């Protein structure tokens, strides 16, 4: 089978690495394309210049190259309805329809769905003007959670410690700080607890658990500084116990999938639930309609099954024929190496040399890299590399990942030094008992 993967980040490199191992690509005539890809993805697929925003061009490429499966990595093309266009051409697509992708494309859509389906989440108000939003603050106490309704590259959430800061943030949001994403703003009740991520595959009827992870959103050690797209992650997340995972499936994932199907927009693809583990139980923070980045990197390191076959089963509504997803018992941990200046204006063009980073089983996924004319690997984005390792537990995986980080020469980059700290502390505490 010929497969096309759309995307260019660390998530897509991880998907490309795993897809390249699929039996779907085992034949001599099978071809694997990626658009636009990156230098890391180019080790597994033929990278082509193709704009995911140009639906006609993508469909034409699929026709000419006899593509049997399209995997859409990032959220923007899904929210834009590329999956619908390709399905209309008879092509199997891993990723939800435009209607179902509203789960990520509109915070308000998801909150309203939760209300209809009785899904546990924070109390909220949807607002469409600065005056309306400012008045709505009276319904909440500090700290205030403010969310741009639309896509904002993982940066559209502001947690304001005071009403004055909240009012200031709202002024910025309605003035275009997050572009069109902030034309509507959702104001939410602040939830206390520990955050975790839960993933499931679904074809709109069958649901398969795909494991959990914990991300690190803040740019600085100790969870300080501004939010980012993610500075590191690890999987599994032991705090998400088997009992809690069952509760998440029963009270959050299943009613979401059922409600969407009942309302004529069945969800197909991966469903990524961001959770707050509160004293009252797990509650939904938000949904994403694609694999997380960098959570995908650690999930792919643990996945033992054939990713291509799982994705094709999702796309063709045959997930009921698949057994439960098999994940390694080991812990996978990834450290994001970012360019200086991130999450503000990143310093691009810095040279990168891997050294012996991958000598002891670590895997370096490319997130924002390019090749110079002289062949030198250089930083071309904010998040540049995802240095990923497996270990018997979080402590061991962390040590291996940072050993690989230390082997990389990237003078204009930086990383957090404490990825996995919560679980390492818990493991250390248990060891002392």
N, C-alpha and C positions, 0 to 999 in steps of 0.2 A: 504493500500500500504506500502511496505517496502522502506525506503529511506536511502541512504548513503550520508553523508556529509564529504567532504575531507578538512582537514585543522586543525590548532591547535591554532590560534590566537584569538585576541579580536573580529575581524570581524566574525570569525566562531562561537564564543560563541554567538554573537548577532543573527546570522542566526539560530543557534540551538535553542535558546530561542524562536524565532518567529516561526520556523518550528514546534516545539513541540506543538504549539497551532493550527496547521492546521487540517482541517477536513480529510485530507489524512491520518492522523495518529490517527484517532478517534476510529478505530475498535479494538476489543480485540486482534486480531491476527496481527495487524500492528506493525512493528518493525522499530526503528530508530537507525541507527548506525552512528558512527563518527570515522574517522581515520586520525591522531592518537588521536585527541581530546585533552582536558586538564581538570583539575579538575572542572572547571565551566561547560564545555560542558557535563561532566559526570553526571550532575544533570538532563540532558534532554535526553541523548542518551547513548547507550552502546558503550563505546570506545574500539576500536580494533586496534591491531598492523598491520598496512598495509602501505606499501610504495607507494605513488602516482607515483613514478618514475618507478615502476615495473608494467607495463601495464597488463601483463599476470596475475599477482597475483590479481590485482584489478578486472579484468574481471572474474576471477575464483570465487572470493568472491561474486561478484554480481550474478553469476549463482547459486552458492550453496545456497545463502540466498534470492533468488528470489527478487532482488532489482528492483523496478519499476522506481525509479528516483535517479540519482546521481547528487549532487550539488557540483561543484568544486569551493572551496572558493578562494584559492590563484592563482596568475598569472602563476607561473612556470609550473604546470601541463598542463595548457591550452596552453601555448606557446610550450610545449613539445608534444602536440597532443593527450593527453589522451582522450579528448572528441571524437576524430575521432575513436580511438580504441574501445571505449565503444559503440558508435553508430553503428559501424560495427558488434557488437554483438547483436544489436537490443534493446539496453538499452536507455531510455530517459535520456538526459544529459542537465543540465542547465549550459551553458558556451559555448563559441564559438569554432569553429574548429581551427586547427593549422594555417591554412592560414589566417583566419580572425583575430586571436589573434596576428598577426604581428603588429596590431595597437598599442599594447603595447610592443611587443617583439623587434620592430625595430623603433627607432625614425625616421630614414631615410625613411622607408616605409611609415610612416604616413605623413611626410612632402611631399613626392612625390605624395601621394594620394590627399592631399590638393591642390597641384598645378594642378593636372589633373581635379579635381572637382570644382575648383574655391572657395575653402573654405578659409575664412579669417584667416591668421596665420602670424607669423613673417617670414621675409625673412631669407634664410638659405643657407648653403653650406654643402654638405656631403663630408667628407674626410676620407681617409683610410691609411694615413701615417703621421708621425710627420711633415715632410717637407711640405707636401700638406696643412696640417692644419695651420702651422705657416704662410705660404704664404697667406692663406685665411683670416687671421686676418686683412689684409690690406683693405678688403672689408667692414669692420665694425668699428664703433667707440666704445669707452668705455662707459659703462661697457660691457664686452664680456660675452655672454652666451654660455657655452660649455656643450654638453650633450653626455655622453656615449651612443652609439647607442642601446645597448642591455639592458637586465634586470640587475639592480643594487640595488634592494631592496629599491627603492625610494631615493637613495643617489648618483646617477650618474650625478648630475647637479652641475656645478660650475659657479658662477657668479664672474668674475674677474674684479676688478676695474680699472686695468691698463693693457697695452699691455704686460709689463714684467710679471705680475702675470698670465696673460692668457698663455703666452709662458711656464711658469713654470708649470701651471696646465696641459697643453697639454703634456708636457714631462712625467708627472706622469701618465696621462691617457693611453698614448701609451706604458708606461712601465709596465702596469698591475695593477695600483691602484684599478681599478674596475674589475679586472679579464678579462675574455673574452668579457665582455660588452663594453670594451674600444678599441677593435680592429678597430672599426670605430667610428668617432666622428662627431657629427653634431654641426656646429657653427651657432648661430642664432643672428638675430637683437634683441637688448634689447627692451622690450615693457614696457611702463609706464601704470600704472593703478592699480586697485584693483583686486585681484584674487578671483575666486569663482568656485564652482564645480557644474556641472549639470549632472543628472542621467536620463537614459531612458531605458526601457525594449523594446526589439525588437525580433521578430522571423525571421527577414530578410525581412519582408514585412510590417507588422503592427508595429507602434511605440507608446508606452505609456510613457508619462512623469512620472518620479519617484521623482521629487523634486530637490531642491538644498541645498547646504551647504557651509560653509566656514571652511577651515582647518587652522592650525597654524603649519607651518613646522619648524621654528627655535626653537632651544632647550631652549632659554632663554626668560625671560620677555621682553616685548617691541620688540619682533621679533629680538632678538640678538643671536649671536652664530651660530654654524654650522647647516645645514639642518638635519632633522631627517625624519623618516617615518611618523611623525605627532604627535604633543603633545596635541592635543585637537581639537574639532570641534563643530559647532552648526548648526542647521537646524530649520526653513528655513533661507535662506540668503536674507533678505529684499532688499539688494542692487541689487539682481537679480530680478528686477521688472517683472510683468506679460508681459510687452512689450518686455523686454530684453529676457525673456524665450521664447517668440514666435519667436524672431529673431534668437536665438540660434537653435531652432528646424528647422526653415526654411533654415538658411544659413550654419549650421554646421552639425547637426545630420542627417537630411533627405538626403542631398547629400552624406554623408558618407555611410549610409545604402544602398542607391540606387547604388552608384558606386561599392561597394563591391558585391552587388547582380548581377549587370550587368557584372562584371568581373569574375563571377563564384565562388565567395567565400562569400555566404550570411552569415551575422552576426546574431547569435542567443545568447541571454543572456542579461546581463546588459552592457550598454555602458556608461562609466564614462568620461565626458569631463572636463578637467581642463581648465579654461577660464581666460583670462585677459580682464577686462572691460576697454577698452581704450576710448579715446575721439572719435575715429572713429567707435566705436561699439565693441561688443564682438569679441574676436579673440581666436582661439584654441591655447593653450599652448601644450597640449599633451592629448593622450587618454590612458585610462586604460581599460582592458578587464574584469574587475571584480569590485565588490563593493570596495569603498575606505576603508581604515583603518586609522583613526577612524570614517570616515563619515558614514560607514554602521551602527555603533552603534546608532547614532542619528536618522538615517532614520528608523531603526527598531523600535525605541521608538515611532515614529510618525505614523507608518504604521497601518492602521485600517483594511486593507484587509487581506485575507488568503494568506500568502506568498507561501505556498506549491502549491496552485492552480495556482497562477501567474507563478511560475517557471515551472510547468508542462505544462501550456499553451504555454510558450515560447519554451520549449523543443519539444513539439509536433506540432508546427506551428499553434496553435489555438488562438493566442493572439487577433485576430479580434473579438472573442466572448466575450472578457472581457471588462467591462466598465472602464472608467478612474480610475486610482489608487487613493484611498482615503487616505489622510494623515491628522493627527490631526492639528488643527490650532495653537496648543501650540508650544512653542519653546523647543527643546531638546538640551542639551549641555553636552558634555563629556570632562572630564579632564583625561589625561594620567598620571598615576603614573609610573615613570621609575626607574630603578635601578641606583644607583650612578655610574658615569662613562659613562653612555650613552650620546651621540651616539658613544663613543669610546668603550673601553672594559668595559662592565657592571659588577658590583659586584653581583655575583650570590649566592644563598643560604640564603639570608636574610629572616627572619621569618616575617609573615604577619598575623595580626588579624583584622577582619572586625569591631569588636565592634558592634555599632548600626548604621553602615553606611547606611543600607537599611531600616531603621525604618520609614522614612518619604517619601517612594515611590521612592527613588533613586535605581538604578540598577548598580551593580558592575560586569562588564564583565571581565573575565580572559583573559589576553593576553600572558603572559609569566610566568606561575606558574606551580608548581608540588607539589606533596605530599611527604613528607619525610617518612621514615619507621615508625616514631612515629605518623604519621598523620598530622604533622604540615604543614601548607601551606607555601611554600617558593618561592622566586623569582628564575626563571630559564631562564630569557631572559632580553633583554634591556627594552622594554616596557612591563610592568608587569600587570597593571590593567587599566581599563577604567571606571571611576566613572561617571555615567550618570544620568541626572535628567530632568524632564519636568517642565516647568513654563509657566505662561501667556505670558511672553516675555523673552528676553535674560537676562535681569537684574535679574528676579526671578529665572530662570533656573540656572544661574551662582551661585547665593546665595545658592540654594539647593545642587548643585553639590559640592561646596566647603565645605558646612556643612558636607556632607558625607565624603569628603576627610579627614576632621579634625577628624572624628570618627575612621579612620583606623590607626592602629599602624603598621608602616612599616619604622623602623629606618634607613634602608639602602636604602631608596628610596627618590625621590623628584618629584616635578611637577612644571609646570608654574603656576603662581598665577593670570594670566590675560587672561585666555581663554574667548573669546567672547568680548574682550575689544572694538573692533571697533563698534559693534552694541550697546553695553552698553553705549558708549559715545554718539552715535546718539540718543538713547532713552533718555539719560539724557538731551541732548541738546533740544530735542523736548519738554520734560517736563518743561523746564525753559522758553520756548517761550509763 
